[in-house]
Amino acid sequence: MKRRVQVGQPRPLGATWTKDGVNFAVFSSRATRIEVCLFDAASGKELSRHALPGRTGEVWHGLVSLRLAGYGAHYAFCVQGPDEPQNGDRFDANAMLIDPYARELAPGPRPRCRIADPHFDWDADRPPATPWRDTVLYELHVKGYTALHPRVPQRLRGTYLGLASAPIIDHLQSIGVTAVELLPCHAFVSEQSLVDRGLTNYWCYNPLAWFAPASQYALENPVAEFKTMVKALHAAGIEVILDVVFNHTAEGNEEGPTLSLRGIDNAVYYRLVGENPRHYENLTGCGNTVNCAHPAVRTLVIDCLKYWVDEMHVDGFRFDLGTVLARGERGFDENSAFFNAVRAEPALAYVKLIAEPWDVGFGGYQLGRFPPGWSEWNDRYRDTLRAFWRGDRGTIGELAERLAGSSDLFRHNGRKPTASINFVAAHDGFTLCDLVSYNGRHNEANLEGNADGSANNLSWNCGAEGETGDAAVVNLRRRQLRNFLATLFLSQGVPMLQAGDEFARTQRGNNNAYCQDNEISWVDWRLAEANADLCAFVRVLAALRKGYAEFRRETFFKGTRLHGGTKDVTWMHMRGAEMTHDDWMNGELSTLGVWLRRGSGPVSRLLLLLNASPRACEFTMPALPPGAAWTRLFDTALDGAAAAGAPPGGAGNSYPLAAHSAVLLEW
């Protein structure tokens, strides 16, 4: 009779169903014994445990009979070894540990791994493969985006299937979204400090199992339901980008719980303080830092990325605190082993890779230094646009750089304007509406004395703090919203819109709503109807960006005269002449014209006018050929149908540019 546990194979790692049994394999360089524990799925009672009899190098493995384990079986690892924190070892034979390669976790007070059934009918699913130049990103939270949607069936709200529903997809398509960037969807737990305050980690940046989709967003089967969501979005031509957190885990610092990696091989999986390995390097602000410099950890991360691409069909990743992944002994290394491993993996050759190019450690800010093939969240773009539209002095020069794709940051190693992910608002910070409604943060609901979240928001409340009935303030805020949106969609680079900003979603001034799993963070879809005109304006902008290649170049502007004597871009002063050196140095200047050449023609035909001044001005228009006339495509100072059409005056005349406004003209 066959033994219930055989030697099995060292690859693949994790739990793998075969016709002969379930193969368990786990890496640990310092363990002395590893057991797999099996549980009753209904009661949670431990049924049996079995030592993994095989060891190949630093991988422990064993094949468990299908009579004991199969699809749906619950399991955990017990790992024995020295408990010597002073040497970096924190083994605990009594701890039931999550498999780092677990594809699914069973919900409950004590998370257990569950062997997932990988079978799924993908039918004719194909990745949309949208080129970077045509991409419009939309950052959203799976639960918060649908939790209050009146047309999503009640039982599907807040779930993967809710995000796959027709009302959601219709809206995304209507505003030109080509890719959703989902806040973390891997299995997570809330920090005890939040639980003690009656709060949760709503953003989910506290990972427990990187391979496993969060069960909180599923009705029954998180793996199958996540796949169903991806399939539906792909059928609508929308890519799925996952925000992944490989920089730290939910185990926290030396006082945190032992849940997985700490109890499997603490000194390998985490960066420890060299002279005192009892403590963790905290380059993330979350208590610990994952040690991607170790080959086994890199393998884990690469295997995880491959799984999400090959098995879950996602189209790319946004790497939270991405600098951590490329840190070596001497800090960030743009030629790191991690970057080389990503580059060498065929499964990742065509996916979108986005870095948050900073962490909280020394030398952590690395914007512009990621390798070719990567794009980066550009906070310089965010801060420049905020400062300009707030009316800060001396912003014109940097504004031009950001409008032009931030060549000062990305013009090297063959990188393109699409390396810049342009955004004005994201999950971490004010919503766009709050950016123009609050001068200061209002995070009292976080129960941290309003001391959390950034105090440097570059925001402007337009004359009143928060909600107001002052019509002048309200109208100015709406104009500012249109200004930000217009600039975002018409800048070189890849625009990223935060969910709900297209219809003025508010978090009531909370700029750090990471722990607000409630109506503070959830998208209020009543605003979509109340602010239908703003949503319509976003549709206009999306159509302009799609229809005019000038706004989505794959090469940087040269700014020199080309054939026909014209330039691909000319920066215009309001007197109607090209900006001079003295103009660029004028700290009081807050008006700029951007004259773009259309296609390969010899004459510039698109003119974008920006005025952040509180004063209206007359912008002298460039002279046009005989018989030509300007057409106004939009004016943010005007509402509705009046915003488009023939502008006042004729060819060669001045344009009455209102205070705090943006205008796009064409001839």
C-alpha positions as CSV (number, residue, x, y, z in Angstrom):
1,M,0.0,0.0,0.0
2,K,1.3,3.5,-0.9
3,R,2.5,5.7,1.9
4,R,0.3,8.6,2.6
5,V,3.2,11.0,2.2
6,Q,6.0,10.4,-0.4
7,V,9.1,12.4,-1.2
8,G,7.5,14.5,-4.0
9,Q,9.3,17.2,-6.0
10,P,11.0,20.5,-5.1
11,R,9.3,22.4,-7.9
12,P,7.0,24.1,-8.2
13,L,6.9,25.7,-4.8
14,G,3.6,25.8,-2.9
15,A,0.8,23.3,-3.1
16,T,0.3,21.6,-6.6
17,W,-2.4,19.1,-7.4
18,T,-1.2,16.1,-9.5
19,K,-2.9,12.9,-10.4
20,D,-0.9,11.2,-7.7
21,G,-1.5,13.6,-4.9
22,V,-0.8,17.2,-3.8
23,N,2.9,18.1,-3.9
24,F,3.9,20.6,-1.1
25,A,7.2,22.4,-1.5
26,V,8.5,25.3,0.7
27,F,11.9,27.1,0.8
28,S,13.7,27.4,4.1
29,S,17.4,27.6,4.5
30,R,17.5,27.4,8.3
31,A,14.6,25.1,9.3
32,T,15.2,21.7,10.9
33,R,11.8,20.2,10.2
34,I,8.7,21.3,8.2
35,E,5.3,19.7,8.5
36,V,2.1,20.3,6.5
37,C,-1.0,20.5,8.7
38,L,-4.4,19.6,7.2
39,F,-7.7,20.9,8.6
40,D,-11.4,20.2,8.3
41,A,-12.9,22.9,6.0
42,A,-16.1,23.2,8.0
43,S,-14.9,23.1,11.6
44,G,-11.3,24.3,11.2
45,K,-10.2,21.3,13.3
46,E,-6.8,19.9,12.6
47,L,-7.1,16.5,10.9
48,S,-3.5,15.4,10.5
49,R,0.0,16.7,10.1
50,H,2.8,15.2,8.0
51,A,6.5,15.9,7.9
52,L,7.8,16.8,4.5
53,P,10.2,13.9,3.9
54,G,12.2,15.3,0.9
55,R,14.8,18.0,0.9
56,T,16.5,19.3,-2.2
57,G,19.0,22.0,-1.4
58,E,17.0,24.5,0.7
59,V,13.6,23.3,-0.5
60,W,11.5,20.9,1.7
61,H,8.9,18.8,-0.2
62,G,6.5,15.9,0.0
63,L,3.6,14.4,-2.0
64,V,0.4,13.9,0.1
65,S,-2.1,11.4,-1.0
66,L,-5.3,12.6,-2.6
67,R,-7.2,10.7,0.1
68,L,-5.9,13.4,2.5
69,A,-5.8,16.5,0.4
70,G,-7.3,17.8,-2.9
71,Y,-9.1,20.8,-4.3
72,G,-10.6,22.8,-1.4
73,A,-8.4,21.3,1.3
74,H,-7.3,23.6,4.0
75,Y,-3.6,23.5,5.1
76,A,-0.8,25.4,6.8
77,F,2.9,24.8,7.5
78,C,4.5,24.2,10.9
79,V,8.2,25.0,10.7
80,Q,10.8,24.0,13.4
81,G,14.2,25.6,13.9
82,P,16.1,27.9,16.3
83,D,14.2,30.6,18.1
84,E,17.1,33.0,18.4
85,P,16.1,36.6,17.5
86,Q,19.5,37.9,18.4
87,N,20.8,35.8,15.4
88,G,17.8,36.7,13.2
89,D,15.9,33.3,13.6
90,R,12.3,33.4,14.8
91,F,11.1,29.8,14.3
92,D,8.0,28.8,16.3
93,A,6.9,25.1,16.0
94,N,3.4,26.0,17.3
95,A,2.7,28.7,14.7
96,M,0.4,27.7,11.8
97,L,2.0,29.5,8.9
98,I,0.6,30.7,5.6
99,D,2.2,29.2,2.5
100,P,4.0,32.1,0.6
101,Y,2.7,30.5,-2.6
102,A,-0.9,29.9,-1.4
103,R,-3.3,30.6,-4.3
104,E,-6.3,31.1,-2.0
105,L,-7.0,31.7,1.7
106,A,-10.1,30.5,3.5
107,P,-11.7,33.4,5.3
108,G,-12.0,33.3,9.1
109,P,-10.4,34.5,12.3
110,R,-7.4,32.2,11.7
111,P,-6.5,32.3,8.0
112,R,-5.7,29.0,6.4
113,C,-4.5,28.2,3.0
114,R,-6.9,26.5,0.6
115,I,-5.9,24.5,-2.4
116,A,-7.6,26.3,-5.3
117,D,-9.1,24.7,-8.3
118,P,-7.3,26.4,-11.3
119,H,-9.8,25.3,-13.9
120,F,-11.6,28.2,-15.6
121,D,-13.2,28.7,-19.0
122,W,-11.3,31.7,-20.4
123,D,-12.9,31.1,-23.7
124,A,-11.4,33.6,-26.2
125,D,-10.0,36.0,-23.6
126,R,-7.1,38.0,-25.0
127,P,-5.2,40.9,-23.5
128,P,-6.3,44.2,-25.0
129,A,-2.5,45.1,-25.3
130,T,-3.2,48.8,-25.5
131,P,0.0,50.7,-26.4
132,W,1.3,53.0,-23.7
133,R,0.7,56.1,-25.8
134,D,-3.0,55.3,-26.0
135,T,-3.4,54.3,-22.4
136,V,-5.7,56.2,-19.9
137,L,-5.3,54.8,-16.4
138,Y,-8.1,54.8,-13.8
139,E,-7.2,54.1,-10.2
140,L,-9.9,52.5,-8.1
141,H,-10.7,50.3,-5.1
142,V,-12.6,47.2,-5.9
143,K,-15.0,47.5,-2.9
144,G,-15.3,51.2,-2.7
145,Y,-16.0,51.7,-6.3
146,T,-19.2,49.6,-6.4
147,A,-20.3,49.6,-2.8
148,L,-22.9,52.4,-3.4
149,H,-23.7,52.0,-7.0
150,P,-27.5,52.0,-7.4
151,R,-27.5,50.0,-10.7
152,V,-25.1,47.2,-9.5
153,P,-27.1,44.4,-8.0
154,Q,-27.0,44.6,-4.2
155,R,-25.3,41.2,-3.7
156,L,-22.5,42.2,-6.1
157,R,-21.7,45.6,-4.6
158,G,-18.2,45.7,-3.3
159,T,-17.0,42.6,-5.2
160,Y,-15.0,41.5,-8.2
161,L,-18.2,40.6,-9.9
162,G,-19.6,44.0,-9.2
163,L,-16.7,45.6,-11.0
164,A,-17.5,43.3,-13.9
165,S,-21.1,44.4,-14.1
166,A,-22.5,46.3,-17.1
167,P,-23.1,49.7,-15.4
168,I,-19.5,49.9,-14.3
169,I,-18.0,48.9,-17.6
170,D,-20.3,51.2,-19.5
171,H,-19.2,54.1,-17.4
172,L,-15.5,53.3,-17.8
173,Q,-15.8,53.1,-21.5
174,S,-17.7,56.3,-21.7
175,I,-14.9,58.3,-20.1
176,G,-12.2,56.7,-22.3
177,V,-10.6,54.5,-19.7
178,T,-8.3,51.8,-21.2
179,A,-6.9,50.3,-18.0
180,V,-8.1,50.1,-14.4
181,E,-5.3,50.2,-11.8
182,L,-6.7,48.3,-8.8
183,L,-5.6,49.0,-5.3
184,P,-4.1,45.9,-3.8
185,C,-6.3,42.8,-4.2
186,H,-4.0,40.2,-2.6
187,A,-5.0,38.6,0.7
188,F,-4.4,41.0,3.6
189,V,-5.2,41.6,7.3
190,S,-5.6,44.8,9.3
191,E,-3.0,46.0,11.8
192,Q,-3.9,45.4,15.4
193,S,-3.6,49.1,16.1
194,L,-6.4,49.7,13.7
195,V,-8.6,46.9,15.0
196,D,-8.2,48.3,18.5
197,R,-9.6,51.6,17.2
198,G,-12.5,49.9,15.4
199,L,-11.0,50.6,12.0
200,T,-9.6,48.5,9.1
201,N,-6.8,48.7,6.5
202,Y,-9.2,49.7,3.8
203,W,-6.5,50.3,1.2
204,C,-5.2,46.7,1.8
205,Y,-1.5,47.7,1.9
206,N,-0.8,45.1,4.6
207,P,-0.3,41.8,2.6
208,L,-0.5,38.3,4.0
209,A,-0.4,36.2,0.8
210,W,0.7,37.7,-2.5
211,F,-0.7,35.0,-4.8
212,A,-4.2,34.9,-3.2
213,P,-6.9,37.3,-4.2
214,A,-8.6,38.9,-1.2
215,S,-11.6,36.9,-0.2
216,Q,-13.3,40.1,1.2
217,Y,-14.3,41.0,-2.4
218,A,-15.7,37.6,-3.3
219,L,-19.1,36.0,-2.8
220,E,-17.7,32.4,-2.7
221,N,-14.7,31.7,-4.9
222,P,-12.2,34.6,-5.0
223,V,-10.0,33.0,-7.7
224,A,-12.8,32.2,-10.1
225,E,-14.5,35.6,-9.4
226,F,-11.4,37.6,-10.0
227,K,-10.9,35.8,-13.3
228,T,-14.5,36.5,-14.2
229,M,-13.8,40.2,-13.6
230,V,-10.7,40.2,-15.7
231,K,-12.5,38.4,-18.5
232,A,-15.3,40.9,-18.6
233,L,-13.0,43.9,-18.5
234,H,-10.9,42.4,-21.3
235,A,-14.0,41.9,-23.4
236,A,-14.7,45.6,-23.0
237,G,-11.1,46.5,-24.1
238,I,-10.0,47.4,-20.6
239,E,-6.7,46.2,-19.2
240,V,-6.3,45.3,-15.5
241,I,-3.2,46.6,-13.6
242,L,-2.6,45.3,-10.1
243,D,-1.1,47.4,-7.3
244,V,1.3,45.0,-5.7
245,V,3.0,45.3,-2.3
246,F,6.2,43.3,-2.3
247,N,8.1,45.8,0.0
248,H,6.7,44.7,3.4
249,T,4.2,42.2,4.9
250,A,1.5,42.1,7.6
251,E,4.0,40.6,10.1
252,G,5.3,44.1,11.0
253,N,8.3,44.7,13.2
254,E,9.8,42.5,16.0
255,E,6.6,42.9,18.1
256,G,4.3,41.9,15.2
257,P,2.6,38.5,14.7
258,T,4.2,35.5,13.1
259,L,2.0,34.6,10.2
260,S,4.2,33.3,7.3
261,L,7.6,34.4,6.2
262,R,8.9,35.3,9.7
263,G,8.3,31.7,10.8
264,I,9.6,30.1,7.6
265,D,13.0,31.8,7.3
266,N,13.0,35.3,8.9
267,A,16.7,36.1,8.1
268,V,16.2,35.4,4.4
269,Y,12.9,37.0,3.7
270,Y,13.4,40.3,5.6
271,R,16.1,42.9,5.8
272,L,17.5,42.9,9.3
273,V,19.6,45.4,11.1
274,G,23.2,44.3,10.6
275,E,24.6,44.8,14.0
276,N,21.4,43.8,15.7
277,P,19.4,41.3,13.7
278,R,16.7,41.2,16.3
279,H,15.4,44.3,14.7
280,Y,14.0,44.9,11.2
281,E,15.1,47.6,8.7
282,N,12.1,49.8,8.3
283,L,12.5,51.3,4.8
284,T,8.7,51.2,4.3
285,G,7.3,52.9,7.4
286,C,5.4,49.6,8.0
287,G,7.7,47.8,10.4
288,N,9.6,45.5,8.1
289,T,11.2,45.4,4.6
290,V,11.2,42.4,2.3
291,N,14.7,41.4,1.3
292,C,14.5,41.3,-2.5
293,A,18.3,41.2,-2.6
294,H,18.1,37.4,-1.7
295,P,17.7,35.0,-4.7
296,A,15.0,33.0,-3.0
297,V,12.9,36.1,-2.4
298,R,13.4,37.4,-5.9
299,T,12.2,34.0,-7.1
300,L,9.1,34.3,-5.0
301,V,8.3,37.7,-6.4
302,I,8.9,36.7,-10.0
303,D,6.9,33.5,-9.6
304,C,4.1,35.6,-8.2
305,L,4.1,38.1,-11.1
306,K,4.2,35.2,-13.5
307,Y,1.2,33.6,-11.8
308,W,-0.9,36.7,-12.0
309,V,-0.1,37.1,-15.7
310,D,-0.3,33.5,-16.8
311,E,-3.1,32.2,-14.6
312,M,-5.1,35.3,-13.7
313,H,-4.5,37.2,-17.0
314,V,-3.7,40.6,-15.6
315,D,-2.0,43.1,-17.9
316,G,0.5,44.8,-15.6
317,F,1.6,45.9,-12.1
318,R,2.1,49.0,-10.1
319,F,4.8,48.4,-7.5
320,D,4.2,50.1,-4.2
321,L,7.4,51.7,-2.8
322,G,9.2,50.3,-5.8
323,T,12.6,51.5,-4.7
324,V,12.7,48.8,-2.1
325,L,12.8,46.1,-4.7
326,A,16.1,47.3,-6.2
327,R,17.9,48.0,-2.9
328,G,21.3,46.3,-2.4
329,E,24.0,46.7,0.2
330,R,24.7,50.2,-1.1
331,G,21.2,51.4,-1.6
332,F,19.1,51.6,-4.8
333,D,20.7,50.0,-7.9
334,E,19.2,50.7,-11.3
335,N,21.1,47.6,-12.5
336,S,19.9,45.4,-9.6
337,A,19.4,41.7,-9.8
338,F,15.6,42.3,-9.4
339,F,15.4,44.4,-12.5
340,N,17.5,41.9,-14.4
341,A,15.2,39.1,-13.2
342,V,12.1,40.9,-14.5
343,R,13.8,41.7,-17.8
344,A,14.8,38.0,-18.2
345,E,11.3,36.6,-17.6
346,P,9.5,35.9,-20.9
347,A,6.0,36.0,-19.2
348,L,6.7,39.7,-18.2
349,A,8.0,40.8,-21.5
350,Y,4.9,42.6,-22.6
351,V,3.1,43.6,-19.4
352,K,2.9,47.1,-18.1
353,L,5.3,47.9,-15.3
354,I,4.7,50.9,-13.1
355,A,6.9,52.0,-10.2
356,E,6.1,54.2,-7.3
357,P,9.7,55.4,-7.4
358,W,10.3,56.0,-3.7
359,D,10.5,54.5,-0.2
360,V,11.0,56.1,3.2
361,G,14.7,55.0,3.6
362,F,17.8,57.0,2.9
363,G,18.2,57.7,-0.8
364,G,14.7,56.4,-1.3
365,Y,13.5,59.0,-3.8
366,Q,14.5,57.7,-7.3
367,L,12.1,59.3,-9.7
368,G,13.4,58.9,-13.3
369,R,16.0,56.2,-12.4
370,F,14.0,53.1,-13.2
371,P,15.1,51.1,-16.3
372,P,13.8,51.3,-19.8
373,G,10.5,49.4,-20.1
374,W,9.2,50.9,-16.7
375,S,6.9,53.8,-16.2
376,E,6.8,55.8,-13.0
377,W,4.3,57.7,-10.9
378,N,5.4,61.3,-11.4
379,D,4.8,63.3,-8.3
380,R,6.8,66.2,-9.8
381,Y,4.0,66.4,-12.3
382,R,1.4,66.4,-9.5
383,D,3.1,69.0,-7.5
384,T,3.8,71.3,-10.4
385,L,0.2,71.3,-11.7
386,R,-1.1,71.9,-8.2
387,A,1.3,74.8,-7.6
388,F,0.6,76.4,-11.0
389,W,-3.2,76.3,-10.8
390,R,-3.0,77.5,-7.2
391,G,-1.2,80.6,-8.5
392,D,2.2,80.0,-7.0
393,R,5.0,82.2,-8.4
394,G,7.8,81.0,-10.6
395,T,6.1,77.8,-11.9
396,I,6.0,78.4,-15.6
397,G,9.3,76.8,-16.5
398,E,8.6,73.6,-14.6
399,L,5.0,73.6,-15.9
400,A,6.4,73.5,-19.5
401,E,8.6,70.5,-18.6
402,R,5.7,68.6,-17.1
403,L,3.4,69.4,-20.1
404,A,6.0,68.1,-22.4
405,G,6.4,64.7,-20.8
406,S,9.1,65.5,-18.2
407,S,12.1,65.0,-20.5
408,D,14.3,66.3,-17.7
409,L,13.5,63.2,-15.8
410,F,13.1,60.5,-18.5
411,R,15.0,61.5,-21.6
412,H,17.8,58.9,-21.2
413,N,18.4,55.2,-22.0
414,G,15.9,55.3,-24.8
415,R,12.9,56.1,-22.5
416,K,9.9,57.9,-23.8
417,P,7.3,60.4,-22.6
418,T,5.1,57.4,-21.7
419,A,7.6,56.6,-18.8
420,S,5.8,59.4,-17.0
421,I,2.5,58.4,-15.3
422,N,0.9,61.8,-14.9
423,F,-1.6,62.4,-12.0
424,V,-3.0,65.2,-10.0
425,A,-4.8,63.1,-7.4
426,A,-4.5,59.5,-6.3
427,H,-5.7,57.3,-3.4
428,D,-3.0,58.7,-1.1
429,G,-4.0,62.3,-0.7
430,F,-6.9,64.6,-1.5
431,T,-9.4,63.8,-4.1
432,L,-9.5,66.3,-6.9
433,C,-12.6,67.9,-5.5
434,D,-11.0,68.2,-2.1
435,L,-7.9,69.6,-3.6
436,V,-9.9,72.7,-4.6
437,S,-12.1,72.7,-1.5
438,Y,-9.7,72.5,1.5
439,N,-6.5,74.3,2.5
440,G,-5.8,71.7,5.2
441,R,-6.3,68.0,5.9
442,H,-9.3,66.9,8.0
443,N,-8.4,63.4,9.1
444,E,-10.1,63.4,12.5
445,A,-12.0,60.2,11.6
446,N,-8.7,58.3,11.6
447,L,-8.5,58.8,15.4
448,E,-4.9,60.0,15.2
449,G,-5.5,63.6,16.3
450,N,-5.4,64.8,12.7
451,A,-1.7,64.3,12.7
452,D,-1.5,61.7,10.0
453,G,-1.4,62.3,6.2
454,S,0.6,65.0,4.4
455,A,0.4,68.6,5.6
456,N,1.9,69.8,2.3
457,N,-0.9,69.4,-0.2
458,L,-0.4,72.4,-2.4
459,S,-4.2,72.8,-2.3
460,W,-6.4,75.9,-2.5
461,N,-10.0,76.0,-1.2
462,C,-10.9,78.9,-3.5
463,G,-12.1,81.1,-0.7
464,A,-13.9,78.9,1.8
465,E,-12.9,75.7,3.7
466,G,-15.0,72.7,2.8
467,E,-18.7,72.8,1.9
468,T,-20.1,76.2,1.1
469,G,-23.2,77.9,-0.3
470,D,-21.1,80.8,-1.8
471,A,-21.9,80.6,-5.5
472,A,-18.7,82.4,-6.5
473,V,-16.6,79.9,-4.6
474,V,-18.5,77.0,-6.0
475,N,-18.2,78.2,-9.6
476,L,-14.4,78.9,-9.2
477,R,-14.0,75.4,-7.8
478,R,-15.7,73.8,-10.7
479,R,-13.6,75.9,-13.1
480,Q,-10.5,74.7,-11.3
481,L,-11.6,71.1,-11.6
482,R,-11.9,71.6,-15.3
483,N,-8.5,73.2,-15.5
484,F,-6.8,70.2,-13.7
485,L,-8.6,67.7,-15.9
486,A,-7.9,69.5,-19.1
487,T,-4.2,69.8,-18.3
488,L,-4.0,66.2,-17.2
489,F,-5.5,64.8,-20.4
490,L,-3.6,67.0,-22.8
491,S,-0.1,66.6,-21.3
492,Q,2.5,64.3,-22.8
493,G,2.8,61.1,-20.9
494,V,0.2,58.7,-19.5
495,P,-2.8,60.3,-17.7
496,M,-4.1,58.6,-14.5
497,L,-7.5,59.6,-13.2
498,Q,-8.6,58.7,-9.7
499,A,-12.0,57.0,-9.4
500,G,-14.8,59.5,-9.0
501,D,-12.7,62.6,-9.8
502,E,-14.6,62.9,-13.1
503,F,-17.7,63.8,-11.1
504,A,-16.1,65.5,-8.0
505,R,-16.0,62.8,-5.4
506,T,-15.1,64.0,-2.0
507,Q,-13.6,62.5,1.2
508,R,-14.6,65.5,3.2
509,G,-11.1,66.7,3.4
510,N,-9.5,63.4,4.6
511,N,-6.2,63.0,2.7
512,N,-5.2,59.7,4.3
513,A,-8.4,57.6,4.2
514,Y,-6.5,54.3,4.3
515,C,-8.5,53.1,7.3
516,Q,-12.0,54.4,6.3
517,D,-14.0,51.4,4.9
518,N,-17.1,53.5,4.8
519,E,-18.8,56.3,3.0
520,I,-15.8,58.6,3.5
521,S,-13.9,56.5,0.9
522,W,-16.6,54.8,-1.1
523,V,-17.6,56.4,-4.4
524,D,-20.9,58.3,-4.1
525,W,-22.5,57.7,-7.4
526,R,-25.2,60.3,-6.7
527,L,-22.5,62.8,-7.6
528,A,-22.3,61.4,-11.2
529,E,-25.8,62.8,-11.8
530,A,-25.3,66.0,-9.8
531,N,-22.1,66.8,-11.7
532,A,-23.1,65.3,-15.1
533,D,-21.6,68.4,-16.8
534,L,-18.1,67.7,-15.4
535,C,-18.4,64.1,-16.4
536,A,-19.3,65.2,-19.9
537,F,-16.3,67.4,-20.0
538,V,-14.1,64.5,-19.2
539,R,-15.6,62.6,-22.1
540,V,-14.7,65.6,-24.4
541,L,-11.1,65.5,-23.1
542,A,-10.8,61.7,-23.6
543,A,-12.1,62.1,-27.2
544,L,-9.6,64.9,-27.8
545,R,-6.7,62.9,-26.5
546,K,-7.7,59.9,-28.6
547,G,-8.4,62.0,-31.7
548,Y,-5.2,64.1,-31.7
549,A,-1.9,62.3,-31.7
550,E,-0.2,65.5,-30.7
551,F,-1.3,64.8,-27.1
552,R,0.1,61.3,-27.0
553,R,3.5,61.4,-28.5
554,E,6.1,58.5,-28.2
555,T,9.0,60.9,-28.7
556,F,9.9,64.0,-26.8
557,F,9.5,67.4,-28.3
558,K,12.6,68.8,-30.0
559,G,11.6,72.4,-29.9
560,T,13.7,73.2,-32.9
561,R,12.6,74.2,-36.4
562,L,11.7,71.3,-38.6
563,H,10.9,71.1,-42.3
564,G,8.7,73.9,-43.4
565,G,10.3,76.2,-40.8
566,T,7.9,75.4,-38.0
567,K,8.5,73.7,-34.6
568,D,6.8,70.7,-33.1
569,V,6.1,72.9,-30.1
570,T,6.3,76.6,-29.5
571,W,5.9,78.2,-26.1
572,M,3.9,81.4,-26.4
573,H,3.8,84.6,-24.3
574,M,0.4,86.3,-24.1
575,R,1.7,89.1,-26.2
576,G,1.7,86.7,-29.2
577,A,5.4,86.0,-29.5
578,E,7.5,83.0,-28.5
579,M,8.7,83.0,-24.9
580,T,12.1,84.5,-24.4
581,H,14.7,83.8,-21.7
582,D,13.6,86.8,-19.7
583,D,10.0,85.5,-20.0
584,W,10.9,82.2,-18.5
585,M,12.7,83.9,-15.7
586,N,9.8,86.1,-14.9
587,G,8.4,84.7,-11.6
588,E,5.3,86.7,-11.9
589,L,4.2,85.2,-15.2
590,S,1.2,82.8,-14.8
591,T,0.0,82.6,-18.4
592,L,1.3,80.3,-21.1
593,G,0.4,79.3,-24.6
594,V,1.4,75.9,-26.1
595,W,1.3,75.9,-29.9
596,L,1.5,72.4,-31.4
597,R,2.0,71.3,-34.9
598,R,-0.6,68.9,-36.2
599,G,0.7,65.7,-37.8
600,S,3.5,66.2,-40.4
601,G,2.1,69.4,-41.8
602,P,4.3,72.5,-42.0
603,V,2.1,74.7,-39.8
604,S,1.2,74.6,-36.1
605,R,-2.6,74.2,-35.8
606,L,-3.4,73.5,-32.1
607,L,-3.1,76.2,-29.4
608,L,-3.5,75.5,-25.7
609,L,-3.9,78.6,-23.5
610,L,-3.4,78.4,-19.7
611,N,-4.1,81.2,-17.3
612,A,-3.6,80.6,-13.5
613,S,-3.8,84.3,-12.7
614,P,-6.8,85.8,-10.8
615,R,-6.9,88.4,-13.6
616,A,-8.3,88.0,-17.1
617,C,-6.0,88.9,-20.0
618,E,-6.0,89.4,-23.7
619,F,-3.9,86.6,-25.3
620,T,-2.7,87.8,-28.7
621,M,-3.3,85.0,-31.2
622,P,-0.7,83.9,-33.8
623,A,-1.4,85.2,-37.3
624,L,-3.2,82.7,-39.5
625,P,-3.0,82.2,-43.3
626,P,-5.6,84.1,-45.4
627,G,-9.0,82.6,-45.0
628,A,-8.2,80.5,-41.9
629,A,-10.1,80.9,-38.7
630,W,-9.9,79.6,-35.1
631,T,-12.3,77.0,-33.7
632,R,-12.6,76.8,-30.0
633,L,-12.6,73.2,-28.7
634,F,-13.2,74.1,-25.1
635,D,-12.9,76.9,-22.6
636,T,-13.0,76.0,-19.0
637,A,-14.5,79.4,-18.1
638,L,-17.6,78.5,-20.1
639,D,-20.2,75.8,-19.4
640,G,-21.9,73.4,-21.7
641,A,-22.4,74.0,-25.4
642,A,-21.0,77.6,-25.2
643,A,-17.5,76.2,-24.5
644,A,-17.0,75.0,-28.1
645,G,-17.5,76.6,-31.4
646,A,-16.2,79.9,-33.0
647,P,-14.3,82.1,-30.5
648,P,-14.9,85.8,-30.3
649,G,-12.8,87.8,-32.8
650,G,-11.2,86.6,-36.0
651,A,-7.9,85.4,-37.2
652,G,-4.9,87.2,-35.7
653,N,-7.0,88.9,-33.0
654,S,-6.6,88.5,-29.3
655,Y,-8.5,85.9,-27.2
656,P,-10.2,87.1,-24.0
657,L,-8.6,84.6,-21.6
658,A,-10.6,84.5,-18.3
659,A,-8.9,84.3,-14.9
660,H,-8.2,80.7,-13.8
661,S,-9.0,79.2,-17.2
662,A,-7.7,76.9,-19.9
663,V,-8.7,77.1,-23.6
664,L,-7.9,74.8,-26.6
665,L,-8.2,76.2,-30.1
666,E,-7.7,74.7,-33.5
667,W,-7.6,76.0,-37.1
